[in-house]
């Protein structure tokens, strides 16, 4: 049980680092005025067309999280800008 706990902790730390890296990429792309479709194309350039919807949902989740932290704001037209 203890070994599993260590593996789980390591995985959670790695997952959080990847989330932070993706959020940084999204913030950088927002400076360029990208919408969600453009963000998906920028962040996932080689993604299969069938997975673009899932990628867009993932980007939206990151945007919602960043908005909740106050790092970005929702614009009246539906886009986002850095706060």
N, C-alpha and C positions, 0 to 999 in steps of 0.2 A: 504494500500500500504506500509506503514512504517513497519508493522509487517512482511510482506513478505520479505522486504529488509533485516531485521535482521536475518531471517531464512536463506536466501540465503548467507549472509555473513558468518554465522556460518558453513554452509555446505561447502563453499569454503575453509575456514580455515581448517576444518577437512580433506577435500580432499587433500589439500596441505601437511598436516602432514602425511597422509597415503602415498603420493607419496614420500616424503622424507624418510620415513621408508623403503619403497620398494627399493629405490635407495641405501640405506645403506646395505640392505640385498644382493643386486646385487653386490655391491662393495666387500662385505665380501666373497661372493661366487667366485668372479673373482680371489681372492687370491689363491683359490684352483684350478684354471685352468679350470673351467667349461665352456663349450660351451653353446649355446642357449638351446639345448635339455636338457642338464644336469641342466641348470639353471631352466628351467620350472619344471623338476622333483623335484628339490630341493625346489623351492619356492611354488609350487602347488602340494604337494605330493598326495593329494586325488582328484585331478581334474578328471572329466569324460574324457575319451578318445576323445569324440567329441569336447571338448573344448580346447584341447591342442594347436591347431592352433591359436586360439584367444589368448591364454596365451603366446604363442611364439611371436605373433605380439606385445603384450603389453610389453614383456621383451625387444624386439627389439626397441620399442619406448623409453623405459628407457635408453637403451644403446646409442641410437642416441642422446638423451638429455644429458647424461653424457659426451659423446664425444664432443658435442657442447660446453659444459662448460669447457672442457679441463681436466676433472677428469679421463678420460680413453683415450687410443689411440687405433686406429684400427691397427692390426698387418697385415703384408703382406699376411699371409695365410687366413685372414678373421676373425680371432678371435680378442679379445680385451684384453688389459692389463691396469692395473692402471697406470696413468701417474706419 
